[in-house]
């Protein structure tokens, strides 16, 4: 599976996720309750996803993985860009997508967090 397929499958399995093209055709924007946690697009012919990260984790990931860079067109401390690569670790992508989702949930209102927790409980 491609980077976009893997990340979309993971993202769409999470509660309250929607996909729009808010920034125009060719850029899928994944949101949880209208808050962006992932973008999918192509840059110079390569599939790329932007994900939210804790700043220290972003720096560490960029140091370890050659296919992870500072977020393209995003806040360079809080976002990373993951590029399609032969060395890409699918489980890492899964963790990064889920972590980005969780970081956004932390900023939601209490009632919205309760709603997501309830939906997670019902899915089990």
Residue frames relative to the residue before (quaternion, step in Angstrom):
aa qw qx qy qz dx dy dz
X 1.0000 0.0000 0.0000 0.0000 0.00 0.00 0.00
X 0.4872 -0.6663 0.4869 0.2855 3.54 -1.19 0.61
X 0.7003 -0.4479 0.3476 0.4337 3.56 -1.31 0.26
X 0.6822 0.4836 -0.2930 0.4635 3.59 0.87 -0.93
X 0.6510 0.5127 -0.3237 0.4567 3.60 0.96 -0.77
X 0.6559 0.5122 -0.3065 0.4621 3.58 0.92 -0.94
X 0.7193 0.4589 -0.2640 0.4498 3.57 0.72 -1.07
X 0.6424 0.5135 -0.3278 0.4649 3.61 1.01 -0.74
X 0.6379 0.5296 -0.3290 0.4520 3.59 0.94 -0.85
X 0.6670 0.4887 -0.2996 0.4759 3.58 0.92 -0.88
X 0.6790 0.5091 -0.2945 0.4393 3.58 0.81 -1.03
X 0.7123 0.4687 -0.2688 0.4480 3.57 0.85 -0.93
X 0.6046 0.5467 -0.3630 0.4513 3.59 1.24 -0.20
X 0.6061 0.5677 -0.3418 0.4400 3.59 1.29 -0.23
X 0.5915 -0.6159 0.3874 0.3476 3.62 -1.06 0.70
X 0.8725 0.1507 -0.1251 0.4477 3.52 -1.25 0.76
X 0.4269 0.6960 -0.4711 0.3339 3.60 1.14 0.58
X 0.0445 -0.7663 0.6408 0.0103 3.52 -1.05 0.91
X 0.2458 -0.7460 0.6003 0.1510 3.55 -1.28 0.45
X 0.0089 0.7795 -0.6256 0.0307 3.54 -0.91 0.97
X 0.3227 -0.6858 0.5921 0.2740 3.52 -1.32 -0.09
X 0.0357 -0.8685 0.4932 -0.0335 3.53 0.84 1.14
X 0.7468 0.3765 -0.2003 0.5103 3.57 1.09 -0.71
X 0.7048 -0.4410 0.2519 0.4953 3.57 1.26 0.31
X 0.6934 -0.4689 0.3560 0.4155 3.49 -1.36 0.28
X 0.7550 0.3708 -0.2789 0.4634 3.55 -1.00 0.83
X 0.7321 0.2975 -0.2169 0.5732 3.58 1.28 0.02
X 0.1547 -0.7907 0.5890 0.0628 3.55 -0.33 1.27
X 0.1625 -0.7893 0.5905 0.0436 3.54 -0.83 1.10
X 0.1657 -0.7898 0.5878 0.0571 3.56 -0.59 1.20
X 0.0387 -0.8133 0.5789 -0.0440 3.54 -0.77 1.13
X 0.1910 -0.6999 0.6677 0.1670 3.49 -1.32 0.48
X 0.8244 -0.1449 0.0240 0.5467 3.56 -0.54 1.27
X 0.7297 -0.4791 0.2018 0.4442 3.56 0.83 1.16
X 0.5930 0.5158 -0.3859 0.4832 3.60 1.21 0.42
X 0.4195 -0.7396 0.4745 0.2278 3.59 -0.66 1.14
X 0.0039 -0.7928 0.6093 0.0128 3.56 -1.02 0.87
X 0.8044 0.0689 -0.0598 0.5870 3.62 1.23 -0.21
X 0.0992 -0.7523 0.6480 0.0659 3.52 -1.18 0.73
X 0.1381 -0.7655 0.6234 0.0794 3.57 -1.12 0.75
X 0.1910 0.7685 -0.5894 0.1600 3.57 -0.89 0.95
X 0.4062 -0.6624 0.5571 0.2932 3.54 -1.35 -0.04
X 0.0597 -0.7760 0.6279 0.0025 3.53 -1.03 0.88
X 0.8274 -0.0947 -0.0047 0.5536 3.55 -0.59 1.21
X 0.7376 -0.4522 0.2127 0.4542 3.55 0.96 0.97
X 0.6496 0.4952 -0.3233 0.4778 3.61 1.26 -0.01
X 0.4756 -0.6417 0.5191 0.3041 3.56 -1.08 0.77
X 0.0096 -0.7893 0.6124 -0.0426 3.55 -1.00 0.95
X 0.0775 -0.7508 0.6486 0.0978 3.55 -1.22 0.55
X 0.2468 -0.7237 0.6244 0.1593 3.54 -1.17 0.70
X 0.0174 -0.8041 0.5930 -0.0396 3.55 -0.92 0.99
X 0.4825 -0.6470 0.5136 0.2913 3.54 -1.16 0.67
X 0.0107 0.7982 -0.6017 0.0274 3.61 -1.05 0.81
X 0.5390 -0.5233 0.5241 0.4012 3.52 -1.35 0.21
X 0.5898 -0.6351 0.3524 0.3529 3.65 -0.72 0.98
X 0.6752 0.4856 -0.3111 0.4598 3.64 0.84 -0.86
X 0.6439 0.5159 -0.3212 0.4649 3.58 1.04 -0.75
X 0.6214 0.5504 -0.3373 0.4440 3.58 1.02 -0.79
X 0.6573 0.5026 -0.3069 0.4702 3.58 0.93 -0.90
X 0.6548 0.5134 -0.3081 0.4612 3.58 0.94 -0.88
X 0.6629 0.5101 -0.3032 0.4565 3.59 0.91 -0.94
X 0.6486 0.5127 -0.3181 0.4640 3.59 0.98 -0.80
X 0.6483 0.5174 -0.3128 0.4628 3.59 1.09 -0.69
X 0.7233 0.4603 -0.2397 0.4556 3.58 1.01 -0.83
X 0.8115 0.2512 -0.0976 0.5185 3.59 0.82 -1.01
X 0.4232 -0.7332 0.4793 0.2313 3.58 -0.70 1.09
X 0.6933 0.4769 -0.2721 0.4667 3.60 1.17 -0.49
X 0.6341 0.4701 -0.3440 0.5086 3.61 1.27 0.21
X 0.0260 -0.8006 0.5959 -0.0575 3.55 -0.81 1.15
X 0.6705 -0.4308 0.3857 0.4649 3.56 -1.31 0.05
X 0.6314 -0.5875 0.3633 0.3523 3.58 -1.05 0.79
X 0.3809 -0.7298 0.5276 0.2093 3.56 -0.70 1.13
X 0.8482 0.0055 -0.0689 0.5252 3.57 -0.73 1.13
X 0.6264 0.4847 -0.3430 0.5050 3.59 1.17 0.55
X 0.6701 -0.4281 0.3862 0.4675 3.55 -1.33 0.02
X 0.4160 -0.7669 0.4378 0.2170 3.59 -0.50 1.22
X 0.6516 0.5049 -0.3255 0.4631 3.61 1.17 -0.40
X 0.7864 0.3715 -0.1608 0.4666 3.56 0.94 -0.89
X 0.7536 0.3074 -0.1840 0.5511 3.60 1.26 -0.14
X 0.1432 -0.7543 0.6324 0.1025 3.53 -1.23 0.61
X 0.2769 -0.7018 0.6234 0.2057 3.53 -1.33 0.37
X 0.1473 -0.7632 0.6258 0.0643 3.55 -0.89 1.02
X 0.2025 -0.8002 0.5597 0.0737 3.56 -0.69 1.16
X 0.5717 -0.5641 0.4686 0.3679 3.55 -1.16 0.68
X 0.1201 0.7887 -0.5868 0.1388 3.56 -0.88 0.98
X 0.5742 -0.6032 0.4276 0.3517 3.58 -1.11 0.65
X 0.6857 0.4838 -0.2670 0.4737 3.58 1.15 -0.63
X 0.3919 0.7670 -0.4462 0.2430 3.59 1.30 -0.13
X 0.2755 -0.7604 0.5755 0.1209 3.54 -0.88 1.06
X 0.4013 -0.7510 0.4731 0.2262 3.61 -0.44 1.23
X 0.6571 0.5018 -0.3287 0.4565 3.61 0.95 -0.76
X 0.6007 0.5380 -0.3565 0.4719 3.60 1.12 -0.58
X 0.6379 0.5188 -0.3229 0.4687 3.58 0.95 -0.88
X 0.6359 0.5267 -0.3255 0.4607 3.59 0.93 -0.87
X 0.6731 0.4929 -0.2945 0.4661 3.59 0.87 -0.94
X 0.6697 0.5109 -0.3032 0.4456 3.59 0.91 -0.89
X 0.6424 0.5079 -0.3201 0.4764 3.59 1.00 -0.82
X 0.6811 0.4841 -0.2934 0.4644 3.59 0.86 -0.93
X 0.6507 0.5104 -0.3184 0.4634 3.60 1.00 -0.77
X 0.6226 0.5319 -0.3379 0.4640 3.58 1.02 -0.76
X 0.6306 0.5350 -0.3036 0.4733 3.57 1.00 -0.93
X 0.6834 0.4920 -0.2838 0.4586 3.59 0.86 -1.00
X 0.6286 0.5335 -0.3418 0.4510 3.62 0.99 -0.74
X 0.6597 0.4921 -0.3058 0.4787 3.58 1.02 -0.76
X 0.6248 0.5453 -0.3357 0.4467 3.58 0.99 -0.81
X 0.6005 0.5855 -0.3570 0.4113 3.61 1.02 -0.73
X 0.7145 0.4527 -0.2427 0.4751 3.58 1.14 -0.65
X 0.5105 0.6573 -0.4170 0.3652 3.59 1.28 -0.06
X 0.6064 -0.5303 0.4430 0.3935 3.53 -1.33 0.29
X 0.6759 -0.5243 0.3398 0.3910 3.55 -1.18 0.61
X 0.6598 0.5140 -0.3122 0.4506 3.60 0.88 -0.91
X 0.6484 0.5115 -0.3144 0.4682 3.60 1.03 -0.76
X 0.6338 0.5215 -0.3223 0.4716 3.59 1.04 -0.78
X 0.6367 0.5223 -0.3200 0.4685 3.57 0.99 -0.85
X 0.6297 0.5421 -0.3229 0.4531 3.58 0.99 -0.86
X 0.6786 0.4800 -0.2889 0.4750 3.59 0.89 -0.93
X 0.6284 0.5255 -0.3337 0.4666 3.60 0.98 -0.79
X 0.6491 0.5135 -0.3112 0.4670 3.57 0.97 -0.86
X 0.6587 0.5029 -0.3090 0.4665 3.60 0.92 -0.86
X 0.6268 0.5247 -0.3326 0.4703 3.59 1.02 -0.73
X 0.6447 0.5191 -0.3140 0.4650 3.57 0.98 -0.84
X 0.6740 0.4988 -0.2924 0.4598 3.59 0.95 -0.85
X 0.6437 0.5412 -0.3231 0.4339 3.60 1.09 -0.64
X 0.6302 0.5730 -0.3326 0.4049 3.58 1.14 -0.57
